[in-house]
Amino acid sequence: MLVTPPLTENRQVTPVLSLEGEDIAYGEFIALEKISLDIFKGEKVALIGRSGAGKTTLLRRLYQLQPDRCAFVHQHYALVPQLSVFHNIYMGQLDRISLLENIRNLVRPSGRRMDEIRPIAAGLGLDDRLMTRTGALSGGQQQRVGIGRALFRGGDILMADEPVSSLDRVQQEGIMALLTDTDKTVVCSLHSIGLARKYFHRIIAVKDRTLAFDLPVGQVSESILADLYG
C-alpha cells in the first residue's frame, strides 16, 4: 500500500514540475486558467475530472516543462501499426540511438536490444507477441505496447494519459501497479476514482477550466467528489 509522503518533507525541496498562475491556451482559446501547482520528486499524482475538463491539456503542459526527463503514455497509443511490438517499444529510444543502428534494428533486431525489450514486453503480457504486427493486436494489447514504449524510454518522470482505459479490471490493476511501483515521479490522468485512490499519493481535480482541488488522497472525500462530478 502506498503511504502519502508528509507534505512538509516534500515542500523542503525544489519541485520537478511547477506552474505558477499560468493560462494554458490553444491559439487564442484559453483551455485552463491561472493554474498553479508544484509536483515533487517521487510523487504519484492522479489528475481527475469529467471528460473534456482539461486533464490531457494539463498533462501535456507539464510534459513540456521537462521533455528530456519524461516518458509519455498516449491515450490513443500513437503507434505504427505496420511495425512489430518490438519495433514500437524500441521507438521509445529512437532519438537516442544512432541512425545506423536504427536501420539495422528495423531490418533485423539485435540480440542486445531484444534482451532489453523482452523483459518489458513480458511484464506487460506481450512476450509471445514481440514480433507480431502491432496493427493485428486488440485495443488493450496496443495500449500495453504504448506503455512498453514509455517504459523503454526511461527518464525519472512518467506521464500517462488514461493508460488503462482499454483494459479489463484485472489488467488495470496490474498495469497501475507496474507504473506506480517505482521511485519515478508519476503523473497520470484517470477516469477511475478507485484506481486514483489506490495507487496515488495525491489527487488533482480539473473543473471549469481551473483546478477544483489539489489534495492528499486521504483527504478526498465522497462529498468533494460529488461536488466535482455533480
Buried (B, 14 or more C-beta within 10 A) or exposed (E): EEEBBEEEEBEEEEBBBBBEEBEBEEEEEEBBBBBEBBBBBBBBBBBBBBEEBBBBBBBBBBBEBBEEBBBBBBBEBEBEEEBBBBBBBBBBBBEEBEEEEBEBBEEEBEEEBBEBBBEBBEBBBBBEBBEBBBEEBEEBBBBBBBBBBBBBBBBBBBBBBBBBBBBEEEBBBBBBEBBBEEEBBBBBBBBBBEBBBBBBBBBBBBBEBBBBBBBBBEEBEEEBBEEBEE
